[in-house]
Amino acid sequence: MEDVTFTRYDTADYLKTEADIAAYLKAAMEGSEDDPACITRAMEVVARVRKTICVAS
């Protein structure tokens, strides 16, 4: 059997602009009506992205 290697997926890697962040938060809010923890996770991702953007600036 062939070894398969997977890379770690992190949504934060794909949120590059404020428009990306806004669309991500909108999708999280629309898709999480029954799971408030989903919004919390989305906010944590956005916080990490914004911290990275501030450090890079």
N, C-alpha and C positions, 0 to 999 in steps of 0.2 A: 504494500500500500504506500502510495506517495504521501510524503509529509506536506501538509498544507499550512501556510503561514498567514495569519490575519494581522492586520494593523488595528490599533485602537481607534475607534471612532469617537470624535469629540465635536459636537455641534459648534462649539466656539470657533473651531478652525474655519468655519464657513461663513461666519458673521463678520463681514469686513466693513460694512457701512451702516450708518444710522437707518437707512432704508431697509437693509437686511434685518437689523435688529427689530425694527417696527413690524415687519412682516412675520418674523419668527414669533414675537409676542402675541400678535393678532391670531396666528394659527394656534398657538398654545392655549389662548383663552377660548377660542371657538371649539377646540377639541377636548377641553377639559371640564366640561360642565359637571361631570360626575366625579371628577378627581382633582380636588383643590391642590393636592401635592404636585400635580403636573405644572401648575402655575408657579409654585415655589421653585421647582427645579429649573424652569425656564428663566426665572429671575436670577437664580444663582449663576446660570450660564452667562446671562447678560452682564452681570456684575464682573465676572472674570474677563469678559471681552472688553468692557469699558476700562478696566484696570490695565489691561494690555495696551489698549489704544492710548491711554494717558502716559504710560511709561514710554511708548514708542514716539510720542510727540515731542 
